[in-house]
Amino acid sequence: MLAKVFSGAVYGVEAYPVEIEVNTGGGEINTVIVGLPDAAVRESKDRVWTALANSAFLPPSGRTTINLAPADIRKEGPSFDLPIAVGTLVSSGSVSADAAAACGLVGELALGGEVRRVRGVLPIALALRRAGIRRMLVPPDNAEEAAVVSGIEIFPVRNLREAADFLNGEMTIAPVRVDLAALRARQGEAVEDFIDVKGQESAKRAIEVAISGGHNILLIGPPGTGKTMLARRVTTILPDLMLEEALETTQIHSIAGVLRSHQALVTSRPFRAPHHTISDAGLLGGGAHPMPGEVSLAHHGVLFLDELPEFHRNVLEVLRQPLEDGHVTISRAAGSVTFPSRFILVAAMNPCPCGYFGDPRRACNCGALKVQNYRNRISGPLLDRIDLHIQVPAVRHQDMAALASGADSRAIRARVQEARSTQQARFKGHGGRVTCNADMGARDVQRHCVLDAAAQSLLKMAMTEMSLSARAYDRLVKVARTIADLDHSDIIRDLHIGEAIQYRTLDRGL
C-alpha cells in the first residue's frame, strides 16, 4: 500500500517541503530509501523500525520503499524519522491516511519511540505554511519555536504512540500558542550596563557614534583597561530587534542548532565572541553540508573579535566579503548557499605584543619594528573596512574609586535610536538597501554627505598627511555624517570631521 506524508528540509537559511512516499508490499524483507538521503537519513530505517516495535506497532513485512521528493536535492539529518514512521503506519493501515496527509511532520525518534528535538523547525514551518499545510506535529522542545509562525497549528507529540493516536482522533492535543508581543516586550532586559564602566568616556562616545551609524570599531589599549567590558555592553545600546529581524535571526539560530529548548524567538541582539583559534570555516560557515558560521550567527547583532592580531591571517581575510556585502556565499560542487551576515564588528587588540606601548606607567620593550610587525598582522584592506580605531587607555585610580558616573545604557540607546530614526527617514526611498550611514554607497555619500568649506579643508589636509585610501576616505565621511546626525546637523562641519579623524588611530602611524 502506498502512503504519502509531508515534512521539510533546510537548504541555506530557507526550507522547502519534502513529500515522503512509503510503499510496503510482499517479497523479500528489505528497506530502501531513495531521494538523495545522507548517512543520517539512511540510518533512520533502523531507528524507525525499532521505535515502531517498542511502541507496540508491527514493523512492515516484505519490501519497503521510501522516496523523499524532490529527489534531486540532498536530504540530511534525523528530522525525517517521525514522518517515515507515520508514513509506514499509514501504509500498514494503522493511521488515518487523510489525517496524516493534512499534517506536516518533523522529529527524530529515539529507540523507545520518544520524539526528540531537531534543527531548523522554524524555517520548515514557514515552508509548510507556504505549501498550504495548516497543521504540524513537532517535538515538544521545538513547539514554541514553530508556533511563532502564524497560520499553522503546532501540536507537540512526546512519542510515536501519541502521534498515531492524535492522527486517528483517539486523543486530543492542545495546539501551542506564543504571544509575540509579550516576547518582544522582554527586549532591553540586560544585566550589563554602560554605567558599570568606570572612566573611558572617550571610548563610550566612540562606541555611541559607531552604533548610531552601524559602523565597525576597533578598540586598542593595554590589558585590563576594559576593552572586553565595553564590547559586551554594545548590544545594550542597539535598537530593539524588529519582528522581521527577530524571525530572520531565529531562523539562522534554529538551523545552526543553538536555540535553547522551548525557546520561541531570539528577542535580543546576538553577541558572538569566537576564540582566536577559530578556523575560516567556523567563522564564515561551511562544511560538506554548509552550515552558518559565526558571522551569520551574529546577523543583526555584534561580532566581537578579541585579540584581533592573534587570529590566523586567512581567517581575518575571509571577513572582507561579509563586512562589505552583508552576506556570505559558500560554493560547493552540489551548489552554492548564501547566508545573511549583516553585523557590527567590534574588535579589540593590544597596541603591541607586550601590551604597554604608549602606556605612561609601564615601559614597553618591544621596539618600533616589533610593534609594526604586530600591527601588520591586520591587513590594510581589512583595516579600511573598520571605520573607527580608538584608544582605550589605562583607567586612572581616581576614576576607579569614584562612584558610577556618565550615561547609562538606556540614555545612550535613546540617542542612538534618535540618530537611527534620522537615517531611516533619509534612506526611506532606497528600498531597504541602505538602513544606516555605514551602508551608504559612493552615490549616497555624494548626495547625503554635504561638507562646509572648513570641513572640506580639514578633510583635504587629513587625506594628505594620513595617506588615506579611497575606501578609508569614504568611511571617514560616513562617520562624520553620523556625528553630525547626533549633533542634529544637516551639514557636516569641521568639528564633525575633526572628531571622525580622531577615530582613525592606526592611520596616524607610530
C-alpha positions in Angstrom: 0.0 0.0 0.0 1.3 3.5 -0.9 1.2 6.3 1.7 2.1 10.0 1.5 3.1 12.4 4.3 4.8 15.8 4.3 7.9 17.1 6.0 10.5 19.7 5.2 14.3 20.1 4.8 16.6 23.1 5.2 18.8 24.5 2.4 20.8 27.5 3.4 18.6 29.7 5.6 15.4 28.6 3.8 13.5 25.4 3.8 11.4 23.5 1.2 8.6 20.9 1.6 9.5 17.3 1.2 6.9 14.7 0.2 7.6 11.3 1.7 6.2 8.3 -0.1 6.2 4.9 1.7 5.2 1.8 -0.2 5.1 -1.6 1.5 4.4 -4.8 -0.3 5.3 -8.5 -0.5 8.5 -10.1 -1.4 11.8 -10.4 0.4 12.1 -8.2 3.6 14.1 -5.2 2.7 14.0 -1.4 3.1 15.2 1.1 0.6 15.4 4.9 1.0 15.8 6.9 -2.2 15.8 10.6 -2.9 19.5 11.5 -2.1 19.5 10.7 1.6 22.6 11.3 3.6 24.0 8.8 6.2 21.7 10.0 9.0 18.6 9.6 6.8 19.7 6.1 5.6 20.2 5.1 9.2 16.7 6.2 10.1 15.2 2.9 9.0 16.9 1.2 11.9 15.7 3.8 14.4 12.2 3.8 12.9 11.7 0.0 12.9 13.0 -0.3 16.5 10.8 2.6 17.6 7.8 1.0 15.9 8.4 -2.3 17.7 8.9 -0.5 21.1 5.7 1.5 20.6 3.6 -1.7 20.1 3.4 -1.5 16.4 4.3 -4.2 13.9 7.2 -3.3 11.7 6.4 -3.8 8.0 7.0 -7.1 6.4 8.3 -7.5 2.8 9.9 -4.8 0.7 9.5 -1.2 1.9 10.5 1.6 -0.5 10.7 5.2 0.9 11.0 8.1 -1.5 12.0 11.6 -0.4 10.8 14.1 -3.1 12.1 16.2 -4.7 14.7 13.6 -5.5 17.4 15.9 -6.9 18.1 17.7 -3.6 20.2 16.1 -0.9 18.3 15.3 2.4 20.2 15.3 5.6 19.7 14.9 9.4 17.4 12.8 11.6 14.3 15.0 11.2 12.6 12.6 8.8 12.3 9.8 11.4 8.8 10.8 12.6 7.3 11.3 9.1 8.8 8.0 7.9 7.4 6.2 10.9 4.0 7.8 10.4 4.1 7.0 6.7 4.9 3.4 7.4 1.9 3.2 9.8 -0.4 4.8 7.2 0.9 2.2 4.6 0.0 -0.6 7.0 -3.4 0.8 7.8 -2.6 1.7 11.4 -3.0 5.5 11.0 -5.6 7.5 9.0 -4.2 8.4 5.6 -6.3 11.7 5.3 -5.3 13.0 8.7 -1.6 12.2 8.1 -1.6 13.8 4.7 -3.0 17.1 6.1 -0.2 17.4 8.7 3.5 18.4 8.4 5.7 16.1 10.5 9.2 16.6 11.8 11.2 15.0 14.6 13.9 12.5 15.5 12.9 9.2 17.1 14.6 7.5 20.0 14.6 3.7 20.0 11.9 3.8 22.6 9.6 5.9 20.3 10.2 9.3 22.1 10.3 12.3 19.7 13.5 14.3 20.1 14.2 17.9 19.1 15.8 18.7 15.7 17.3 21.7 14.0 15.6 24.1 11.5 12.0 23.6 12.7 11.1 27.4 12.2 12.1 27.6 8.5 10.4 24.2 7.9 7.2 25.5 9.5 7.4 28.6 7.2 7.9 26.4 4.1 5.0 24.1 5.0 2.7 27.1 5.6 3.6 28.4 2.1 2.7 24.9 0.7 -0.8 25.2 2.2 -0.3 22.9 5.2 -2.1 24.2 8.3 -1.2 21.6 11.0 2.2 20.3 12.1 3.4 17.7 14.6 6.7 18.6 16.2 8.9 17.5 19.2 7.8 19.3 22.4 11.2 21.1 22.7 10.6 22.7 19.3 6.9 23.6 19.7 7.4 27.2 20.8 9.8 27.8 18.0 7.4 26.6 15.4 4.4 28.3 17.0 6.0 31.7 16.1 4.7 31.1 12.6 1.1 32.3 12.3 -1.5 30.5 10.2 -0.3 27.0 11.1 -1.3 25.0 14.2 1.5 23.4 16.1 0.9 20.2 18.1 3.7 18.8 20.3 3.9 15.0 20.4 6.1 13.3 23.0 6.3 9.9 21.3 5.2 7.9 18.3 2.2 6.4 20.0 0.9 9.9 20.8 1.3 10.9 17.2 -0.6 7.9 15.9 -3.4 8.3 18.5 -3.8 12.0 17.7 -4.0 11.4 13.9 -6.5 8.7 14.5 -8.6 11.0 16.6 -8.2 8.9 19.7 -6.6 11.7 21.8 -6.6 15.4 21.9 -3.5 17.7 22.0 -3.9 21.4 22.6 -2.0 23.5 19.9 0.8 25.6 21.3 0.3 29.4 21.3 3.0 32.0 21.5 2.4 35.7 22.5 4.9 37.5 20.3 4.1 40.9 21.8 5.0 39.6 25.3 8.2 38.0 24.0 9.3 41.2 22.3 8.5 43.2 25.4 11.3 41.4 27.2 13.9 43.2 25.0 16.2 45.5 26.8 16.2 43.3 30.0 20.0 43.2 30.2 22.2 42.7 33.3 25.1 44.6 31.9 25.1 48.4 31.6 27.5 51.1 30.4 27.2 52.9 33.7 29.2 50.0 35.2 32.3 51.1 33.2 34.4 53.5 35.2 36.1 56.2 33.2 36.7 55.6 29.5 34.3 58.4 28.5 36.0 58.9 25.1 35.7 55.2 24.3 32.0 55.3 25.3 31.5 58.3 23.0 33.2 56.5 20.1 31.0 53.4 20.7 27.9 55.5 20.7 29.0 57.0 17.3 29.7 53.6 15.9 26.4 52.1 16.9 24.4 55.1 15.8 25.7 54.7 12.3 26.2 51.0 12.1 30.0 51.3 11.9 32.7 48.8 12.7 35.0 49.6 15.6 38.5 48.6 16.8 39.4 49.1 20.5 43.2 49.5 21.1 44.6 49.5 24.6 46.8 47.8 27.3 45.5 44.7 29.1 42.9 45.3 31.8 41.6 48.7 30.5 38.1 47.4 30.0 38.0 46.7 26.2 36.1 43.4 26.7 33.8 45.0 29.3 32.9 47.8 26.8 32.4 45.4 23.9 30.0 43.2 25.9 27.8 46.2 26.6 27.4 47.2 22.9 24.2 45.2 22.4 22.6 47.1 25.3 22.5 50.3 23.3 21.5 48.8 19.9 17.9 49.5 18.9 15.4 46.7 19.7 15.0 43.9 17.1 12.1 44.4 14.8 9.8 41.4 14.3 11.2 40.6 10.8 14.8 40.8 12.2 13.9 38.6 15.1 12.4 36.0 12.8 15.4 36.0 10.5 17.8 35.7 13.4 15.8 32.9 14.9 15.8 31.0 11.6 19.6 31.1 11.5 20.0 30.0 15.1 17.4 27.3 14.6 19.3 25.9 11.6 22.6 26.0 13.5 21.0 24.2 16.5 21.9 26.9 19.0 18.4 27.7 20.1 17.6 26.6 23.7 14.8 24.0 24.3 11.4 25.7 24.3 12.9 29.0 23.1 10.3 30.6 20.8 12.2 33.6 19.4 15.5 35.3 19.6 14.4 38.6 21.3 17.8 40.3 21.9 20.6 41.3 19.5 23.1 38.4 19.1 26.5 38.8 20.6 29.1 36.3 19.3 32.7 36.2 20.6 34.6 33.3 18.9 38.1 32.4 20.2 41.1 33.4 18.1 41.8 29.8 17.3 38.6 29.5 15.2 39.0 28.3 11.6 37.8 30.2 8.5 35.0 27.6 8.1 33.9 28.2 11.7 33.9 31.9 11.2 32.4 32.1 7.7 30.4 28.9 7.7 30.9 25.8 5.6 31.3 22.0 5.8 30.2 19.3 3.4 26.6 20.4 4.0 27.1 24.2 4.6 26.0 25.5 8.0 26.0 29.1 9.2 29.3 30.3 10.8 29.8 32.9 13.5 29.4 35.9 11.1 25.8 34.6 10.3 25.0 33.8 13.9 25.9 37.5 14.6 23.4 38.6 12.0 21.5 41.8 13.2 23.9 41.9 16.2 27.6 42.1 17.2 30.6 40.0 16.3 33.3 40.6 18.9 36.9 39.5 17.9 39.1 39.8 21.0 42.9 39.9 20.5 42.4 40.6 16.8 46.1 40.1 15.6 46.1 36.6 17.2 43.5 35.3 14.6 45.0 33.4 11.7 45.6 35.7 8.7 43.4 33.6 6.4 40.6 33.8 8.9 40.7 37.6 9.0 40.8 37.8 5.3 37.5 35.9 4.8 35.8 38.7 6.8 36.1 41.1 3.8 33.0 39.8 1.9 30.6 39.7 4.9 31.8 43.2 6.0 31.3 44.6 2.5 28.3 42.8 1.2 26.3 41.8 4.3 26.1 38.1 3.2 28.3 35.1 2.7 28.1 32.8 -0.3 29.6 29.3 0.1 30.1 27.3 -3.1 30.2 23.5 -3.2 30.0 21.0 -6.1 26.3 20.5 -5.4 25.5 24.2 -5.5 26.0 27.4 -3.6 24.4 28.6 -0.3 24.0 32.2 0.8 23.8 33.1 4.5 23.0 36.6 5.7 25.7 38.3 7.8 24.8 41.9 8.5 26.5 42.6 11.8 28.6 45.3 13.6 32.2 44.2 14.0 33.7 45.1 17.4 37.4 44.1 17.7 40.0 44.6 20.4 43.7 44.4 20.4 46.8 45.4 22.4 48.9 48.2 21.0 52.0 45.9 20.9 52.9 42.3 21.7 53.6 43.1 25.4 50.6 45.4 25.5 52.2 48.5 27.0 53.2 50.6 24.0 52.2 54.2 24.8 51.3 53.4 28.5 52.6 56.2 30.7 53.0 54.0 33.7 54.7 50.9 32.3 57.5 50.7 29.8 57.2 48.9 26.5 60.3 46.9 25.5 59.0 45.7 22.1 60.7 48.3 19.8 59.2 50.1 16.9 59.9 47.2 14.4 58.3 44.6 16.6 55.2 46.8 17.2 54.9 47.4 13.4 55.1 43.7 12.6 52.5 43.0 15.3 50.1 45.6 13.7 50.8 44.3 10.2 49.1 41.1 11.1 45.9 43.0 10.3 45.9 43.7 6.5 45.3 47.2 5.2 42.2 46.2 3.2 40.6 44.7 6.4 41.6 47.8 8.4 40.0 50.0 5.8 36.7 48.2 6.5 36.8 49.1 10.2 35.6 52.7 10.5 36.7 53.6 13.9 40.1 52.8 15.6 40.1 54.2 19.1 42.5 54.2 22.1 41.3 52.7 25.4 43.9 54.0 27.9 44.6 52.6 31.4 42.0 53.8 33.9 43.1 56.2 36.5 42.9 55.4 40.2 40.5 58.3 40.9 38.1 57.0 38.2 38.1 53.5 39.6 37.5 54.9 43.2 34.7 57.2 42.1 31.0 56.4 42.1 29.4 55.4 38.9 29.0 58.3 36.5 28.1 59.1 32.9 25.1 58.0 31.0 23.6 54.5 31.4 22.7 52.2 28.5 19.1 53.4 28.4 20.1 57.0 27.9 22.7 56.1 25.3 20.2 53.9 23.4 17.7 56.7 23.3 20.3 58.9 21.5 21.3 56.0 19.2 17.6 55.4 18.3 17.1 59.1 17.5 20.1 59.1 15.2 18.9 55.8 13.5 15.4 57.3 13.0 17.0 60.3 11.3 18.9 57.9 9.0 15.8 55.8 8.3 13.9 58.9 7.2 16.9 59.9 5.0 17.1 56.5 3.3 13.4 55.8 3.1 13.4 55.7 -0.7 16.2 53.2 -1.0 14.0 50.1 -0.8 15.7 48.7 2.3 19.2 48.6 0.6 20.5 51.3 2.9 19.3 51.4 6.5 22.1 53.4 8.3 25.1 55.6 7.3 27.6 52.7 7.2 25.6 51.1 4.3 25.9 54.1 2.0 27.4 53.6 -1.4 29.5 56.2 -3.3 26.5 57.9 -4.8 24.8 58.0 -1.4 27.9 59.7 0.1 27.9 62.4 -2.6 24.2 63.0 -2.1 23.8 63.0 1.7 27.3 64.0 3.0 27.4 67.7 2.3 30.5 69.4 3.9 31.0 73.1 4.6 34.2 74.8 3.4 36.0 74.4 6.7 35.2 70.7 6.8 36.4 70.2 3.2 39.7 72.0 4.0 40.3 69.9 7.1 39.5 66.7 5.2 41.9 67.5 2.4 44.7 68.1 4.9 43.9 64.8 6.7 44.0 62.9 3.4 47.4 64.3 2.6 49.0 63.8 6.0 47.5 60.4 6.7 47.7 59.0 3.2 44.1 57.6 3.4 42.8 55.2 0.8 39.7 56.0 -1.2 37.8 53.4 1.0 39.1 55.0 4.2 38.1 58.4 2.9 34.5 57.3 2.3 34.3 55.7 5.7 35.7 58.8 7.4 33.0 60.9 5.8 30.3 58.4 6.8 31.4 58.5 10.4 31.4 62.4 10.2 27.8 62.1 8.8 26.8 60.0 11.9 28.5 62.5 14.3 26.5 65.3 12.5 23.3 63.3 13.0 24.0 63.0 16.7 24.6 66.8 16.7 21.3 67.3 14.8 23.1 69.0 11.9 22.2 68.6 8.2 25.7 69.9 7.2 28.9 68.1 8.1 31.1 70.8 9.8 34.8 70.9 10.6 34.2 69.7 14.2 32.4 66.6 12.9 35.3 65.8 10.5 37.8 66.5 13.3 36.2 64.0 15.6 36.0 61.4 12.9 39.7 61.9 12.2 40.4 61.2 15.9 38.8 57.8 15.4 41.4 56.7 12.9 44.2 56.0 15.4 46.0 53.3 13.3 46.1 55.6 10.2 48.3 58.0 12.2 51.2 55.5 12.4 53.6 55.0 15.3 
